[in-house]
Amino acid sequence: MWLAVTALHPPRGSTPVALTGSVAPCVHFVNPLEVDGFAEPGGWGTTSAAEKPILYFFPGMDGSLQTPFMQFCELSTTFELACMRHNEGLASRASFEEVADSCAVAVATSAAGGRQVLLVGESFGATLALAVADKLSRVLLPGQQRGGVRGVVLVNPATSYRRSTLAKIGPLCASLAGPLLAPLYALSLVAVAALVLTPAYQAPSFLSTVAAQKATELNNNPYREAFVGRVAMGATLGLSGPRLDIGPLLAIQVFSPEELGFRLSRWLEYGAGLLEAALRLTARADLLERRSVVKELRLPMLAVVGDLDRLLPSVDEAARLREARGTVTVQGAGHASTLGNRIRNAFAADFEPPLSPRVDLVGRGESPGDGGDGWERGLLDRTYPALDPADYTELNRGGSRAPAERAAIRELLCALEEAGEGVPYLDAAGDAPLCGNYELAYFDRSIDGKRGSGGEEPTRPFGSRALGALFSLRFSFQHLVAPDAAINYVGFTCCGIPASVFTAGAVERLDRTAVEALRRQHGTPLRFDTAVRIDFGTPRLSIGRGGWARTFELPAGQSPPVSLCTTYVDERLRLARAAGGGRLVFTRGGLADEPLADSWRAVADLTPVRPRSVAAVALGILASLAAAVPPLRRPLQLAALVGGAGAAVRVAESRRRARRGWAAMGRREPVGGGD
């Protein structure tokens, strides 16, 4: 969801401010947390933002919002975020003055509407922030520059561009245009990245958080960690799907040589030269005023610089801009990591009335993490269990684990269950027959009743963080193809390779004695009239697509029997309650009506790869190992004997179960399926 800042809180009884002779805006402003749907109890998404100041963020020359994203959740407890985006992305050819004018109009509109504003610029954005502040004080908000705009924060300001390493190597990189020079251009970007990053600090910090040993101080609660995870999935890995809207917004885009050259010359060099000219005293008063942009702003000003910035001389530049009221030097931070997890930015400025105390949603008072100068700066020992990647998209607005959504879903399910009480769904077809194709839309815990802390944790499709990082769910169906036959059909990708698992099950109604036994065992009030038991046969794994697809039987993946009852059915929904207590929601229509939902039939008709063929390959590998490493011969022989005996027993049992499933569907087992 794109959010124009002039529409965030439009001034009452006024129209947007405009510059005389201005052209159409070339930028717009978004709140990344609103695009993402972020919400946390007591913080953004659950409290009013009407009285908060607006933090206008101006990014670097690439327009990326990824460098400061670790700060977004923390800043949202004090500010409403408005981050600049170029309307035409990297293809923008707006001049520096046009960009500054568009930004100044947006800021002035908010200030004229009574909102307090803080300007924060990073790299090129710092140059832009100074130009915007200058336009506001001289043209748009003269005489009241302290009434709306409360301060300016300069992060690694590119006002130093002409004295920087970037000014030396940037134009050279931009000159490497054309197909023949494309490899050299790619290598030059890698060289620039080496100047931007600080792997000695960033790599161990990243690995410790991925391994769930540490959490960043700024994002040390499940809702914020899930936000970071969604950024990683959507922006870094390029995954798409429900509640991953933050991905395209924060994705890093690569300049073409022509785009890089334009921004270096027309934005960085021009902007820095414009401000340096205003800062410099000159005898040619007829052409240039004897004034200092920074000094005349008379605004609270803060410089935030990384001490390892090798792209720009940021530390020296902060000292040169002596009108700045203070400088925060972030130890161990490079050009692109100054606004990472190594600093808790207060961005303090003179607000009237003063800003409310920062909301502490991560327990920093008990375990501060911003001390020290090693890679652990800004990190804390975890204070809550690590999240599974499957949880990331369930903790923002619209997700099943968002507090408000979870309560609303539970309330609705209970109401529907009450409406369906006493309806004999297994005995009468009615207007909404039970049989049909269904997509699994929601489940609040695992089928076997395993719960997380407090019994409120939803199940995890791929049971560990490591597996969750490799697998991505494509679809999940459960079809009732006949009163006594069910199909489970789940599709996923593994490292980008499409795959699916298909299982046929025989459905058997449970009598009152069996239901009473399950009630005593699990404490779940299963319905006596709709309770069934499903015995699933041997799962079939299909890997690849089209003519390259291969199908395997997985005797070791045999699912245990599942007992559940139907609690509600209409033309769109089927609700079920598992013996272990979990609630499941199945939906008709949509994906369940697409050809994909019936593609399990093709998998069922394929002849699986014979286990003996797989075994032959495995035996060949074992024989090679035994020949190459004589000490392994005896252990491998014993392992082969034990494994062979176990496999024979499992294959026999799986064939028995499979025949029950095929018979329930009225289909013959494919020839060769049990070899």
C-alpha positions as CSV (number, residue, x, y, z in Angstrom):
1,M,0.0,0.0,0.0
2,W,1.6,3.3,-1.1
3,L,1.0,6.2,1.2
4,A,1.4,9.8,0.1
5,V,2.6,11.9,3.0
6,T,0.3,14.8,2.1
7,A,-2.6,12.4,2.6
8,L,-1.4,11.1,6.0
9,H,-2.9,14.0,8.0
10,P,-4.1,16.7,5.6
11,P,-4.2,20.2,7.0
12,R,-7.7,21.2,8.2
13,G,-9.2,23.9,6.1
14,S,-6.1,24.4,4.0
15,T,-4.7,23.2,0.7
16,P,-1.2,21.7,0.1
17,V,1.6,24.3,-0.1
18,A,3.1,24.8,-3.5
19,L,6.2,26.5,-4.9
20,T,5.6,29.2,-7.5
21,G,6.0,27.7,-11.0
22,S,6.6,24.2,-9.5
23,V,6.2,21.1,-11.7
24,A,4.5,17.9,-10.9
25,P,6.1,16.1,-7.9
26,C,8.8,13.7,-8.8
27,V,8.9,12.0,-5.4
28,H,6.3,10.6,-2.9
29,F,6.6,9.4,0.7
30,V,5.6,6.1,2.3
31,N,5.6,4.6,5.7
32,P,7.4,1.3,5.4
33,L,5.6,-0.1,8.5
34,E,2.2,0.6,6.9
35,V,3.3,-1.0,3.7
36,D,4.3,-4.1,5.7
37,G,1.3,-4.1,8.0
38,F,3.6,-4.1,11.1
39,A,1.9,-4.0,14.5
40,E,3.0,-4.7,18.0
41,P,1.1,-4.5,21.3
42,G,1.5,-1.0,22.8
43,G,3.4,0.3,19.7
44,W,2.8,1.0,16.0
45,G,-0.3,-0.4,14.6
46,T,-2.1,-0.6,17.9
47,T,-1.9,3.0,19.1
48,S,-2.8,6.4,17.6
49,A,-0.2,8.2,15.5
50,A,-2.1,11.5,15.2
51,E,0.0,13.3,17.8
52,K,3.4,12.0,16.8
53,P,5.9,14.1,15.0
54,I,6.6,13.1,11.4
55,L,10.1,11.9,10.6
56,Y,10.9,12.6,7.0
57,F,13.7,10.3,5.8
58,F,15.7,11.1,2.7
59,P,17.7,8.1,1.5
60,G,21.0,7.9,-0.4
61,M,21.4,8.4,-4.1
62,D,20.0,4.9,-4.9
63,G,16.8,5.6,-3.1
64,S,17.0,2.4,-1.1
65,L,15.3,2.3,2.2
66,Q,17.0,-0.9,3.3
67,T,20.0,0.6,5.1
68,P,17.9,2.1,8.0
69,F,15.2,-0.6,8.2
70,M,16.6,-1.9,11.5
71,Q,15.6,1.4,13.1
72,F,12.1,1.6,11.8
73,C,10.2,-0.3,14.5
74,E,12.1,1.6,17.3
75,L,11.6,5.0,15.7
76,S,7.9,4.3,15.3
77,T,7.3,4.5,19.1
78,T,8.1,8.2,18.8
79,F,7.6,9.2,15.2
80,E,5.4,8.6,12.2
81,L,7.7,7.6,9.4
82,A,7.6,9.2,5.9
83,C,10.3,7.9,3.6
84,M,11.1,9.4,0.2
85,R,10.7,7.3,-2.9
86,H,11.4,8.5,-6.5
87,N,8.3,8.2,-8.7
88,E,10.3,6.7,-11.5
89,G,12.8,4.7,-9.5
90,L,16.3,4.4,-10.9
91,A,14.9,5.8,-14.2
92,S,14.3,9.2,-12.6
93,R,16.0,12.1,-14.4
94,A,14.6,14.8,-12.2
95,S,17.1,17.6,-11.4
96,F,18.4,18.2,-7.9
97,E,16.3,21.3,-7.6
98,E,13.1,19.4,-8.7
99,V,13.7,16.7,-6.1
100,A,14.4,19.3,-3.4
101,D,11.3,21.3,-4.4
102,S,9.0,18.2,-4.3
103,C,10.3,17.3,-0.8
104,A,10.0,20.8,0.5
105,V,6.4,21.0,-0.6
106,A,5.5,17.8,1.1
107,V,7.2,18.8,4.4
108,A,5.6,22.3,4.3
109,T,2.2,20.8,3.8
110,S,2.6,18.7,7.0
111,A,4.0,21.6,9.0
112,A,1.2,24.0,7.8
113,G,-1.3,21.4,9.1
114,G,0.2,21.6,12.6
115,R,2.5,18.6,12.6
116,Q,6.0,18.8,14.0
117,V,8.7,17.5,11.7
118,L,12.2,16.1,11.9
119,L,14.3,15.9,8.8
120,V,16.7,12.9,8.5
121,G,19.0,12.5,5.5
122,E,21.5,9.7,4.8
123,S,24.5,10.3,2.5
124,F,23.0,12.1,-0.6
125,G,19.8,12.4,1.5
126,A,21.7,14.6,4.0
127,T,22.6,17.0,1.2
128,L,19.0,17.0,0.2
129,A,17.8,17.5,3.7
130,L,19.9,20.7,4.1
131,A,18.6,22.0,0.7
132,V,15.0,21.2,1.8
133,A,15.5,22.9,5.2
134,D,16.9,25.9,3.4
135,K,13.9,26.2,1.0
136,L,11.5,25.8,3.9
137,S,13.1,28.6,6.0
138,R,13.5,31.1,3.1
139,V,10.5,30.4,0.9
140,L,7.8,28.1,2.2
141,L,7.8,28.7,6.0
142,P,9.6,32.0,6.5
143,G,9.5,33.2,10.1
144,Q,8.1,30.0,11.4
145,Q,10.9,27.5,10.6
146,R,11.0,26.5,14.3
147,G,7.2,26.2,14.4
148,G,7.0,23.1,12.2
149,V,10.5,21.7,11.4
150,R,12.2,20.9,14.7
151,G,15.6,19.7,13.6
152,V,17.8,18.1,11.0
153,V,19.9,14.9,11.3
154,L,22.8,14.4,8.9
155,V,23.9,10.7,8.5
156,N,27.3,10.3,6.8
157,P,26.5,13.5,4.8
158,A,27.5,13.6,1.1
159,T,28.3,17.3,1.3
160,S,31.8,15.9,1.4
161,Y,31.4,14.2,-2.0
162,R,34.1,16.3,-3.9
163,R,36.7,15.2,-1.3
164,S,35.6,11.6,-1.2
165,T,36.8,8.2,-2.5
166,L,33.4,7.9,-4.2
167,A,34.2,11.0,-6.3
168,K,37.4,9.2,-7.6
169,I,36.1,5.8,-8.4
170,G,32.4,6.5,-9.0
171,P,32.8,8.2,-12.4
172,L,35.2,5.5,-13.5
173,C,32.6,2.8,-12.7
174,A,30.0,4.8,-14.6
175,S,32.2,4.9,-17.7
176,L,32.2,1.1,-18.0
177,A,29.1,1.0,-20.2
178,G,28.2,-1.4,-22.9
179,P,28.0,-5.2,-23.2
180,L,31.7,-5.8,-23.5
181,L,32.5,-3.9,-20.3
182,A,29.5,-5.4,-18.4
183,P,31.8,-7.9,-16.5
184,L,34.2,-5.1,-15.5
185,Y,31.2,-2.9,-14.4
186,A,29.9,-5.7,-12.2
187,L,33.4,-6.1,-10.6
188,S,33.6,-2.4,-10.0
189,L,30.3,-2.5,-8.1
190,V,31.8,-5.3,-5.9
191,A,34.7,-3.0,-5.2
192,V,32.4,-0.2,-4.1
193,A,30.5,-2.7,-1.9
194,A,33.7,-3.5,-0.2
195,L,34.1,0.1,0.7
196,V,30.5,0.3,2.0
197,L,30.3,-2.8,4.2
198,T,32.2,-3.8,7.4
199,P,32.2,-7.6,7.2
200,A,34.4,-7.9,10.4
201,Y,31.5,-6.6,12.4
202,Q,28.5,-7.4,10.2
203,A,29.2,-11.1,9.5
204,P,29.5,-12.4,13.0
205,S,26.5,-10.3,14.1
206,F,24.4,-11.7,11.2
207,L,25.4,-15.3,11.9
208,S,24.7,-15.0,15.6
209,T,21.2,-13.7,15.0
210,V,20.5,-16.3,12.2
211,A,21.6,-19.0,14.6
212,A,19.2,-17.6,17.2
213,Q,22.0,-17.0,19.7
214,K,21.5,-13.3,19.8
215,A,18.9,-10.7,19.1
216,T,19.4,-7.1,18.1
217,E,18.7,-4.6,20.8
218,L,16.4,-2.6,18.6
219,N,14.2,-5.6,17.6
220,N,14.3,-7.8,20.7
221,N,10.6,-8.9,20.6
222,P,8.8,-11.4,18.4
223,Y,6.9,-8.8,16.4
224,R,10.0,-6.8,15.5
225,E,12.0,-9.9,14.7
226,A,9.2,-11.1,12.4
227,F,9.4,-7.7,10.6
228,V,13.2,-8.2,10.1
229,G,12.4,-11.7,8.8
230,R,9.8,-10.4,6.3
231,V,12.4,-7.9,5.0
232,A,14.9,-10.8,4.6
233,M,12.4,-13.0,2.8
234,G,10.8,-10.3,0.6
235,A,13.7,-7.8,-0.1
236,T,16.8,-10.0,0.2
237,L,15.6,-13.4,-1.0
238,G,13.1,-11.9,-3.4
239,L,10.2,-14.1,-2.2
240,S,6.6,-13.0,-2.8
241,G,3.4,-13.9,-1.2
242,P,0.7,-12.7,1.2
243,R,2.0,-10.2,3.8
244,L,5.4,-9.8,2.1
245,D,4.5,-6.4,0.5
246,I,7.6,-4.9,2.2
247,G,9.9,-6.8,-0.2
248,P,9.6,-4.7,-3.4
249,L,9.8,-1.5,-1.3
250,L,13.1,-2.4,0.4
251,A,14.7,-4.5,-2.4
252,I,18.1,-3.2,-3.5
253,Q,18.2,-2.3,-7.1
254,V,21.5,-2.1,-9.2
255,F,22.4,1.0,-11.1
256,S,23.1,0.8,-14.8
257,P,26.3,2.7,-15.7
258,E,24.2,5.5,-17.2
259,E,22.0,5.8,-14.1
260,L,25.0,5.8,-11.9
261,G,26.7,8.6,-13.9
262,F,23.6,10.7,-13.9
263,R,23.2,10.6,-10.1
264,L,26.8,11.1,-9.4
265,S,27.1,14.3,-11.5
266,R,23.6,15.8,-11.4
267,W,22.7,15.0,-7.8
268,L,25.8,14.3,-5.6
269,E,28.3,16.6,-7.3
270,Y,25.8,19.3,-8.1
271,G,24.2,19.2,-4.6
272,A,27.5,19.2,-2.7
273,G,28.8,22.1,-4.9
274,L,25.6,24.1,-4.4
275,L,25.9,23.9,-0.6
276,E,29.7,24.4,-0.6
277,A,29.2,27.5,-2.7
278,A,26.7,28.8,-0.1
279,L,29.0,27.9,2.7
280,R,32.1,29.6,1.2
281,L,32.7,33.4,1.5
282,T,33.3,35.1,-1.8
283,A,33.9,38.6,-3.0
284,R,31.5,38.2,-5.9
285,A,28.5,39.3,-3.8
286,D,26.5,40.1,-7.0
287,L,26.5,36.4,-7.9
288,L,26.5,34.7,-4.5
289,E,25.2,35.7,-1.1
290,R,27.7,35.8,1.7
291,R,25.8,33.3,3.9
292,S,26.0,29.9,5.4
293,V,23.1,27.5,4.8
294,V,23.8,25.5,8.0
295,K,24.3,28.6,10.2
296,E,21.2,30.4,8.9
297,L,18.9,27.5,9.5
298,R,19.0,28.0,13.2
299,L,17.7,24.5,13.8
300,P,18.8,21.8,16.2
301,M,21.3,19.8,14.1
302,L,22.9,16.4,14.7
303,A,25.6,14.6,12.7
304,V,25.6,10.8,12.9
305,V,28.7,9.2,11.3
306,G,30.3,5.8,11.0
307,D,34.0,5.7,12.1
308,L,34.7,3.1,9.3
309,D,33.1,5.0,6.5
310,R,35.6,4.5,3.6
311,L,33.3,5.9,0.9
312,L,33.0,9.4,2.3
313,P,35.1,11.3,4.8
314,S,32.1,11.5,7.2
315,V,34.0,12.0,10.4
316,D,36.0,14.9,9.0
317,E,32.8,16.3,7.4
318,A,31.0,16.4,10.7
319,A,33.9,18.4,12.2
320,R,33.8,20.7,9.2
321,L,30.1,21.5,9.6
322,R,30.8,23.1,13.0
323,E,27.4,24.6,13.1
324,A,26.1,21.2,13.9
325,R,25.2,21.0,17.6
326,G,26.7,17.6,18.1
327,T,28.1,14.6,16.5
328,V,27.4,10.9,17.2
329,T,30.2,8.6,16.0
330,V,29.0,5.0,15.6
331,Q,31.9,2.7,16.3
332,G,32.4,-0.2,13.9
333,A,30.0,1.2,11.4
334,G,30.6,1.7,7.7
335,H,28.8,3.9,5.2
336,A,25.8,1.6,4.8
337,S,25.6,0.2,8.4
338,T,25.6,3.4,10.4
339,L,21.9,3.1,10.8
340,G,22.0,-0.6,11.6
341,N,21.8,-2.3,15.0
342,R,25.0,-0.7,16.5
343,I,23.2,2.5,17.5
344,R,19.9,3.3,19.3
345,N,19.1,6.6,17.6
346,A,17.2,9.0,19.7
347,F,17.4,11.8,17.1
348,A,16.7,14.3,19.9
349,A,15.7,17.8,18.8
350,D,13.8,20.7,20.4
351,F,10.2,19.7,20.3
352,E,7.4,21.7,21.9
353,P,6.1,20.1,24.0
354,P,9.0,17.8,24.5
355,L,8.8,14.3,23.0
356,S,7.1,11.7,25.2
357,P,9.6,9.2,26.8
358,R,10.5,6.5,24.3
359,V,8.2,3.5,24.8
360,D,10.3,0.6,26.0
361,L,8.9,-2.5,24.3
362,V,12.0,-4.6,24.4
363,G,13.1,-4.6,28.0
364,R,16.4,-2.6,27.5
365,G,16.4,-1.5,31.0
366,E,17.2,-5.0,32.2
367,S,19.7,-5.9,29.5
368,P,21.3,-2.9,27.8
369,G,23.1,-3.9,24.6
370,D,24.6,-0.7,23.2
371,G,27.9,-0.8,25.1
372,G,31.3,-2.2,24.0
373,D,33.2,-1.9,20.8
374,G,33.2,-5.4,19.4
375,W,30.8,-7.1,17.0
376,E,28.4,-7.8,19.8
377,R,27.6,-4.1,20.2
378,G,23.8,-3.6,19.8
379,L,23.1,-7.3,20.4
380,L,21.4,-9.0,23.4
381,D,21.0,-12.6,24.6
382,R,17.6,-13.8,23.5
383,T,14.7,-13.2,25.9
384,Y,12.1,-15.3,24.0
385,P,12.1,-18.4,21.9
386,A,13.4,-18.1,18.3
387,L,10.8,-17.7,15.6
388,D,10.3,-20.1,12.8
389,P,10.4,-18.5,9.3
390,A,6.8,-19.6,8.9
391,D,5.9,-17.3,11.8
392,Y,7.2,-14.2,10.0
393,T,4.1,-13.5,7.9
394,E,1.7,-14.5,10.7
395,L,2.8,-11.7,13.1
396,N,1.9,-8.6,11.0
397,R,-1.6,-7.3,10.4
398,G,-3.7,-9.9,8.7
399,G,-1.5,-12.8,10.0
400,S,-3.0,-15.5,12.1
401,R,-0.7,-14.7,15.0
402,A,-1.4,-11.0,15.2
403,P,-3.2,-10.5,18.5
404,A,-6.3,-8.8,17.1
405,E,-6.5,-11.1,14.1
406,R,-6.1,-14.2,16.3
407,A,-8.8,-13.2,18.7
408,A,-11.2,-12.2,15.9
409,I,-10.6,-15.5,14.1
410,R,-11.2,-17.5,17.2
411,E,-14.4,-15.6,18.0
412,L,-15.7,-16.2,14.4
413,L,-14.9,-19.9,14.4
414,C,-16.7,-20.4,17.7
415,A,-19.8,-18.6,16.3
416,L,-19.8,-20.8,13.2
417,E,-19.3,-24.0,15.3
418,E,-22.3,-23.0,17.4
419,A,-24.3,-22.4,14.2
420,G,-23.4,-25.8,12.9
421,E,-24.1,-27.7,16.1
422,G,-26.5,-30.6,15.6
423,V,-26.4,-30.5,11.8
424,P,-25.7,-34.1,10.5
425,Y,-23.1,-33.1,7.9
426,L,-22.1,-36.7,7.2
427,D,-25.7,-38.0,6.7
428,A,-27.3,-35.4,4.4
429,A,-26.0,-33.6,1.3
430,G,-28.2,-30.5,1.7
431,D,-27.4,-27.3,-0.1
432,A,-23.7,-27.6,0.7
433,P,-22.5,-31.2,0.2
434,L,-19.5,-32.2,2.2
435,C,-17.5,-33.7,-0.6
436,G,-15.4,-31.5,-2.9
437,N,-12.1,-29.8,-3.4
438,Y,-10.8,-27.7,-0.5
439,E,-7.8,-25.5,0.3
440,L,-6.4,-25.4,3.8
441,A,-6.7,-21.7,4.7
442,Y,-6.0,-21.7,8.4
443,F,-5.0,-23.9,11.3
444,D,-4.2,-22.7,14.8
445,R,-2.1,-25.7,16.0
446,S,-0.9,-29.0,14.7
447,I,-3.2,-31.9,13.9
448,D,-1.8,-34.0,16.7
449,G,-2.4,-31.3,19.2
450,K,1.2,-30.3,20.0
451,R,1.1,-26.8,21.3
452,G,3.6,-24.0,21.8
453,S,3.9,-21.9,24.9
454,G,0.5,-21.4,26.5
455,G,-1.2,-23.5,23.8
456,E,-1.5,-20.6,21.5
457,E,1.3,-21.2,19.0
458,P,0.3,-22.2,15.5
459,T,2.0,-25.1,13.9
460,R,5.1,-24.7,11.7
461,P,4.9,-26.2,8.2
462,F,8.6,-27.0,8.2
463,G,9.6,-27.8,11.7
464,S,12.9,-25.9,12.1
465,R,14.5,-22.6,11.2
466,A,17.0,-24.3,8.9
467,L,14.3,-26.2,7.0
468,G,12.0,-23.2,6.9
469,A,14.8,-21.2,5.2
470,L,15.1,-23.8,2.5
471,F,11.4,-24.6,1.9
472,S,8.6,-22.4,0.7
473,L,4.9,-23.6,0.7
474,R,3.1,-23.3,-2.7
475,F,-0.3,-24.8,-1.8
476,S,-2.1,-27.1,0.7
477,F,-5.2,-29.0,-0.3
478,Q,-7.4,-31.6,1.5
479,H,-10.1,-32.9,-0.9
480,L,-13.0,-35.2,0.1
481,V,-13.3,-37.1,-3.2
482,A,-15.9,-39.5,-1.8
483,P,-17.6,-40.1,1.6
484,D,-15.0,-42.7,2.4
485,A,-11.9,-41.2,0.6
486,A,-9.7,-38.1,1.3
487,I,-6.7,-36.7,-0.5
488,N,-4.0,-34.6,1.1
489,Y,-2.0,-32.7,-1.5
490,V,0.8,-30.2,-0.5
491,G,3.1,-28.3,-2.9
492,F,6.3,-26.6,-2.0
493,T,9.7,-25.5,-3.3
494,C,13.0,-26.7,-2.0
495,C,15.9,-24.4,-3.0
496,G,13.8,-23.2,-5.9
497,I,12.9,-26.7,-7.2
498,P,9.1,-27.4,-7.3
499,A,7.8,-30.5,-5.5
500,S,4.6,-31.9,-4.0
501,V,3.5,-34.7,-1.7
502,F,0.3,-36.6,-2.4
503,T,-1.4,-39.0,0.0
504,A,-4.6,-41.0,-0.3
505,G,-6.6,-41.8,2.8
506,A,-9.5,-44.1,3.7
507,V,-12.2,-42.3,5.8
508,E,-14.0,-44.3,8.5
509,R,-16.8,-43.0,10.8
510,L,-16.1,-43.4,14.5
511,D,-18.7,-44.9,16.8
512,R,-19.6,-43.4,20.1
513,T,-17.2,-45.6,22.1
514,A,-14.2,-44.5,20.0
515,V,-15.2,-40.8,20.2
516,E,-15.5,-41.0,24.0
517,A,-12.1,-42.6,24.2
518,L,-10.6,-39.7,22.2
519,R,-12.4,-37.2,24.4
520,R,-10.9,-38.7,27.5
521,Q,-7.4,-38.9,25.9
522,H,-7.2,-35.4,24.6
523,G,-9.9,-33.4,26.4
524,T,-11.3,-32.1,23.1
525,P,-15.1,-32.1,22.7
526,L,-15.2,-34.0,19.4
527,R,-18.8,-34.3,18.0
528,F,-20.2,-37.8,18.1
529,D,-22.1,-37.4,14.8
530,T,-19.4,-36.2,12.5
531,A,-16.2,-37.7,13.9
532,V,-14.1,-39.7,11.5
533,R,-10.7,-41.4,11.3
534,I,-8.5,-41.1,8.3
535,D,-5.9,-43.8,7.5
536,F,-3.4,-42.4,5.0
537,G,-1.5,-44.6,2.7
538,T,2.1,-44.2,1.6
539,P,3.0,-40.6,0.6
540,R,4.2,-40.0,-2.9
541,L,6.8,-37.3,-3.5
542,S,6.9,-35.7,-6.9
543,I,10.0,-33.6,-7.8
544,G,10.3,-31.3,-10.8
545,R,7.6,-30.4,-13.4
546,G,6.5,-31.6,-16.9
547,G,8.5,-34.3,-18.5
548,W,11.3,-33.9,-15.9
549,A,9.0,-34.8,-13.0
550,R,9.9,-37.9,-11.0
551,T,7.7,-39.6,-8.4
552,F,8.9,-41.6,-5.3
553,E,7.1,-43.5,-2.6
554,L,8.1,-42.6,0.9
555,P,7.3,-45.5,3.3
556,A,9.3,-43.8,6.0
557,G,7.0,-40.7,5.7
558,Q,3.8,-42.7,6.5
559,S,1.4,-40.4,8.4
560,P,-0.3,-41.6,11.5
561,P,-4.1,-41.9,11.5
562,V,-5.9,-38.6,11.9
563,S,-9.2,-38.2,13.9
564,L,-11.3,-35.1,13.5
565,C,-14.9,-34.0,13.4
566,T,-16.7,-31.6,11.0
567,T,-18.2,-28.6,12.9
568,Y,-19.5,-26.4,10.1
569,V,-20.1,-26.6,6.3
570,D,-21.5,-24.1,3.8
571,E,-21.0,-23.3,0.1
572,R,-17.6,-21.6,0.9
573,L,-16.2,-23.2,4.1
574,R,-15.6,-26.4,5.9
575,L,-14.5,-26.2,9.6
576,A,-13.0,-29.2,11.4
577,R,-11.8,-29.9,14.9
578,A,-8.9,-32.3,15.4
579,A,-8.7,-34.7,18.2
580,G,-5.7,-32.9,19.6
581,G,-7.7,-29.6,19.8
582,G,-6.6,-27.8,16.7
583,R,-9.1,-25.9,14.5
584,L,-8.9,-26.1,10.7
585,V,-10.5,-24.0,8.1
586,F,-10.9,-25.3,4.6
587,T,-12.2,-23.1,1.7
588,R,-13.9,-23.9,-1.5
589,G,-13.4,-21.8,-4.7
590,G,-10.3,-19.8,-5.5
591,L,-7.3,-22.0,-5.8
592,A,-9.4,-25.1,-5.0
593,D,-11.2,-24.6,-8.3
594,E,-8.1,-24.2,-10.4
595,P,-6.6,-27.1,-12.4
596,L,-3.7,-27.1,-9.9
597,A,-6.0,-28.5,-7.2
598,D,-6.7,-31.6,-9.3
599,S,-3.1,-32.1,-10.5
600,W,-2.7,-34.8,-7.8
601,R,-4.4,-37.2,-10.2
602,A,-1.5,-37.0,-12.6
603,V,0.9,-37.7,-9.6
604,A,-1.3,-40.7,-8.7
605,D,-1.2,-42.1,-12.2
606,L,2.6,-41.9,-12.5
607,T,4.6,-45.0,-11.9
608,P,6.9,-44.3,-8.9
609,V,10.6,-44.8,-9.2
610,R,11.2,-48.3,-8.0
611,P,12.7,-48.5,-4.5
612,R,15.0,-51.2,-5.8
613,S,16.5,-48.7,-8.3
614,V,17.1,-46.2,-5.5
615,A,18.5,-49.0,-3.4
616,A,20.9,-50.0,-6.2
617,V,22.3,-46.5,-6.4
618,A,22.7,-46.4,-2.6
619,L,24.4,-49.8,-2.6
620,G,26.7,-48.6,-5.4
621,I,27.7,-45.6,-3.2
622,L,28.2,-47.9,-0.2
623,A,30.3,-50.3,-2.2
624,S,32.5,-47.5,-3.4
625,L,33.0,-46.3,0.1
626,A,33.8,-49.8,1.3
627,A,36.4,-50.2,-1.5
628,A,38.0,-46.9,-0.9
629,V,38.0,-47.1,2.9
630,P,38.7,-50.7,4.1
631,P,38.0,-50.0,7.8
632,L,34.4,-49.1,6.8
633,R,33.6,-52.5,5.2
634,R,32.3,-54.3,8.3
635,P,30.2,-51.4,9.6
636,L,28.7,-50.8,6.2
637,Q,27.9,-54.5,5.8
638,L,26.0,-54.6,9.1
639,A,24.2,-51.3,8.2
640,A,23.1,-52.8,4.9
641,L,21.7,-55.9,6.6
642,V,19.8,-54.0,9.3
643,G,18.6,-51.4,6.8
644,G,17.4,-54.0,4.3
645,A,15.5,-55.9,6.9
646,G,13.8,-52.8,8.2
647,A,13.0,-51.6,4.7
648,A,11.4,-54.9,3.8
649,V,9.1,-54.7,6.9
650,R,8.2,-51.0,6.1
651,V,7.5,-51.7,2.5
652,A,5.1,-54.5,3.3
653,E,3.2,-52.4,5.8
654,S,3.0,-49.4,3.5
655,R,1.7,-51.6,0.7
656,R,-1.1,-52.8,3.0
657,R,-2.0,-49.3,3.9
658,A,-1.8,-48.0,0.3
659,R,-4.2,-50.7,-0.9
660,R,-6.8,-49.5,1.6
661,G,-6.4,-45.9,0.3
662,W,-6.6,-46.9,-3.3
663,A,-9.6,-49.2,-2.7
664,A,-11.4,-46.3,-0.9
665,M,-11.1,-44.2,-4.0
666,G,-12.2,-47.0,-6.3
667,R,-8.8,-46.9,-8.1
668,R,-6.4,-49.7,-8.8
669,E,-2.9,-49.3,-7.5
670,P,-0.5,-48.5,-10.4
671,V,1.6,-51.3,-11.7
672,G,5.0,-51.3,-10.1
673,G,3.9,-48.9,-7.4
674,G,5.0,-51.2,-4.6
675,D,8.4,-52.5,-6.0
